[in-house]
């Protein structure tokens, strides 16, 4: 990647200071001079895997501290999303709104608007919220602690995707339209800290991930407001708009008309079906996946191969059309066809042991250790289908 090559040119000029002090302050002008690239392109690390390889290798992260300077050092700026998803709740589609296609929310802004209009935000957070602040703005002066050091962020640039306010609190939302393993805490902390210092009401940081018709909400708190790393998950929930049209009958019809087809692509190892779907909704070249989805190079291989195994390159259409296309792809592959039939018959997901039994019966030619590891993929994908049928 261009950024990796550029950072390889930059890092030797920083290594000595980082070795001596554990950090270095790098002016944007110097970064541009050394790299030959625009600093904003060199510094966009929304996920831990989006960092250039040389920074990952040395355990380094990068934080803007002014509009024209960055702090680079051995500190952790990233927070993983919880493995367990929150409960799933259906909200009615706002019938009086005709200017928004709620079946095709193709941007983060559209997802935020839909979440507000449908009452999801009010339901998740309590109270009646109205939209207020949004857009790019200055952090002003933020005294804070990161990596055990007290620093001051002085008028760095930050962006708020959406802010909603009630009598009791200000909710600041960071939104993404793809599923990733983690996120840069800065996206929540800078807006939180800036408004916490200015207001006398509670400031609530919220991360929203929208993918395949599901709104994933994560509410966070900073238990020590001055400490960047004091982030803590308070609650999580998931919402959908309306009921799913993917019924038992629809799935049985897919099984009836779909035949099993072989493939030369290896049996998948990708334990999050939501990430497979997210990749198919927003396909990008494998080299761009660390920046776009937060995948490590190994994860990029796993999830690209999972999509190839299903014979899919892109998902489009309504939510039901996308989900039926996924069911058909699953029904066309050995083991997964049996998984689909099991879920629609039993109305529950497979355990790893049950998945392993299906895999042994299919004579896939996998060693027992590999088979057990990849049975987690089958079990996880069956959970997706079980939840989908619960929405009908």
N, C-alpha and C positions, 0 to 999 in steps of 0.2 A: 504494500500500500504506500501511497505517496507520503502520508504522515509518518509511517514507520521509518522510511528512508530519511525523511527530513529530521526526525528526532535522533536518528543515529548520528547525524552531523552535529546536532546541538549538544547532546549529552556529554561528550568529552570536555566541553568547556565548563560544565557544571560539576563534574565528578569530584574535583578536589574540595570545593566548598561544601558539598553535601557530605563528603567523608569527614570533614573537620567539624561542621556545625550541625549536621543532620538535616539541613534545609538550605535553600538559596532563594533570594528574591530576584526574579528575572524580569527586567523591563520588556514590554511588548516590542519596542523598537529593536532591542537586541535579539529577541526571539525571531523577528522577521529577518534581521540581517544574517543570522546564523543559519536559518532554515531555508530562506528564499520563498517562504509561504506566508500567507496572511495569518496573524496570531489567532484570530477567531476560529480558523480551521484547525489550527494546531492544538487548541485548548478545549475543543468540544468533547468532553469525556462524560457523557450522561450515565454511563454504566462502567463498572470496574473493567470489563473486558474491552471497552472502547479506548482504554489508555494505549498508547503505543507500546510495542513489545519491550523496548528498553526500559520504560518506566515500570512495567509489570515485573520484569526480571529483577529489578532492584527494589521492589516494594515501595515505589514512589507514587504520590498523587499530586495533583495540581489544583490550586485554589486561586481565583482572582481576588486580589486585595485592593486594587485600584483599577480605574479604567485602563491604565497603561502599565500594569505590573501584575505578576503572578508569584505566588508562594509555592515552591516545589519542595517536598520533603517526605519523610517516612511517617506518614499518618494515614489513617483509614477514613476515606470520605464516603464510603458506600454502605448501604444497608440492604440486606437480602429481604425479599418478600417472604412472608410466612408460607411454609409448605402446605399447611391446612387452609383450605378456602373457607370463607365465611358462609353462613346460610344463604340460600337462594330464594328470593321473593319476587313475585310477579306484580307489576304495577300496571294500571290501565293506560292504554294509549290515549293521549289527550285528543278526543274526537273533534274538538272545535278548532284545532290547529291544522290548517291545510297547506301552509307554505313549507312545511318540513316533511320530508319522506322518512318516517321513522324506521322503515325497513332497510334504508340505505344511508346510514350515518357514516359518511366517508372521511370525516375530519374530526380532530379533537374538539374543535369549537362546536361542531354540530352535536357531538356526544354530550358536551357540557350543557348545551341549551336543552337537549332532550331530558337530561337528568334533572334539570331545574323544573321544566314545564310539567313533567310527570309526577313530581312530588318526591322523587327519590332522595334528594338532598335533605328535604324537610324530615322525611321518615328516618333517615340514617342518623341525622344530627339532632333532631328535635327542634321545634320552633319554626316560625315562618321566616324564611330567608329571602332577601331581595338582592339582586346583583348590584355591586358597587365598583370596587377597584379592579383594574386589569391592565395588562400591557407592560411595556418596558419602562423602568424607572430606576432611580438611583437608590442604593442601599442607605444613603447618608452615612453617618459614622457609627460603626458597629464594634464596640469592644466585645471580644469573644476569646474563647480558649479552644485550641485545636492541637492535637498531638502533644498535650502537656505544656503548651506554650501559650502565653497571653499575647494576643495580637490585636491589631485594630484594622478593620476593613474600612477604607475611606472612599466613599462615593463610587464603589464598583457598580457595574450594571447588573440588574436582575430583571426577571420577567415573571409576571403573575398571569397564569392562564385565565383564572377567574377568581373573583372575590365575591362573597355573599355575606350579608350582614343581618343580624337580628338585634333585638334590644339587649341581648346578653353576650353575644360574641360575634367575632369576625372570622369567617371561614375562608381560608386561602387554599385554592385547589391547583395542583399540578396534574395535568392530564396527558395521557399517552394512548395511542390507538393500536398498540401492540404489546404483547406480553413479554416481559424480560425477567431474568433471575434476580436483579437488584436495581438500585437507583442511587444517584448522587444526592446525598443528604442536603447539599447546598441548595438544591431546587426548592426544598421546603424551609430550610433554616434561614436563609437570607430574608425572604419575605416575612417569616415568623418573627425574627429578631427585630427587623426594622419597624414593624407595626406594634410589636409588644412594647417597645420603648416609647412609642408615640401615643398609645391609647390606654384608657383605663378599663377596658373590657377584655375578656379572654380572647386570645387569638388561637384559632384551631387549624393546624396544618392537615390537609387531606390529599391523598394521592388517589387518582382515578385512572383505572386502566379499562379501556373499552375494546372488546374483541368479540367478533362473531355474535353480536347481539347481547352480550353479557357485560354489565357494568360492575367492575370490581372496585369497591371502596375500601380505603385503608385510612383510619384516623390515627394520627400520631400526637405525641406530646413531647416537649423537651423539659424533663424534670428539673434540670438546672439550666435556666434560659441562657446563661452566658457560656455554657459548655456545648459545643457542636456535637459531641458524641453522646450526649445524654438523651438521645432519641429513644422513644419507647412506643410500641404499638398499643393503642388503647382499645380499638375495636375494628372489626372487618365485616363486610357483608357484600352480597352480590344480588343484583337485580336484573330482571328482564322486563321488556315491555310486551304486554299481552301474553297470550298462551301460545304454545308451540303447536304447529300443525303436524308435527312428526309423531303420529300415534302408533300404537301397537299394530294396527291394521296396515298403516303405511309402510312400516318396517317389514312386516310379513310379505307385503306385495313386492318389495325390493328383493327379498330373499327368493321369492318365487321366480322372478324374471332374471335373476343374476346368476351367472355361472362362475365357477372358480377358475382363475387363470394364473398360471405360474409367472414368475419373474426372476430375472437373474440378480436383482438387487438383494443384498443380504437382509435377513430378518432384522427388523428395526430394533434399535436401542434408544428410545426417546420417551422418557417417563412422563412428560407433560404433553398431553394431547392438545391442550390449549395453546402451547407454543407452536406445535405443528400447524394448527389452524391459523394462528397469527402470521406465520411465515407464508402460508398460502394466500392469505388476504392481502399481504403487502410484500410480494416477492422481490428480493434484491439479490445480486450476485453474492456468492459465498464470502468473498473477500470483504464485502461491506457489512456483513452480519454483526461483527462485534460492535460497530458504531450504531447500527440501526436497531439491533435487538438485544445487545448485551451478551451475545453468545461468545464463549471462548472458541478458538479455532476447532477444538475437538467437538464442542457442542454444535458448531456450525456443520461439521461433517455428519453428526448423528441426525440432526433435524432435516438437513437437506436429503439425506438418504431415506429418512422416514417418509418424506413427501414423495420421493421417487418410487419407493416401495408401493405406495398407494396408487401410483400412476397419475398423480395430480400435479399440475404446475401452478394453478391459480383458482381461487374460489370467487364466484361472483353471483349476483342475483339476490333474491330475498333471503332472509335468515333460514326459512324452511327449505328453500331450494339449495342453499349451501349445505345444510345439515343432511338432506337426503342424498346429495352428491357424496358426502363423506360416508354415509351408511352404505351406499352402493359400492364405494371403493373398498370398504372393509369387508363387505360380503363377497367380494371377488377374490379374496386372498385366503389361503388355508390358515387354519387356527382362528383367524379373526372372523371368518364366516360362522364357525361354531360358537365363538364368543357372542356374536350378534344374536344368534338363535337362543343361546342360554339367557341372555339379558332380557329379551322380549318374552321368553317363557316364564322366567323366574322373578322378573321385576326387581333384580338386584345385580350388583356388580360381581365379578369373579374375585376370589382370593388369589394370592400368588400361587398357592398349592394347586388350586383348580386350573389356573392358567397353565402351570407346568404340566399337569396331566394332559390337557389338550395338545400341548406341544409334543410330548412324548408320543402320543397316539398318531401324530402327523408325520413321524419319522423325518424330522427336519435335518438330521445329520449333525446336530449340535452336541458338543460335549456337555456333560451334566452341569458343570460350573457356568458355562455360557448360557445354557438353557435356563437355569435358575435366575440368572441376572436378567435375562430378557423376558422372563415371565412377568417381571415388574411392569414392563411396558404393556403387555396384554391386559394385566389387571387394571392399570391406570386408564387405558383407553376404554375399557369396559365401564369404568366409573363415569366417564363422559357420557356414554350412551344411556346408562341408567338414569342419570340426572336429566338428560334430554327428554326421556319418556315421562319423567315425573312432571314436566312442565305442560304436558298436553292436557 
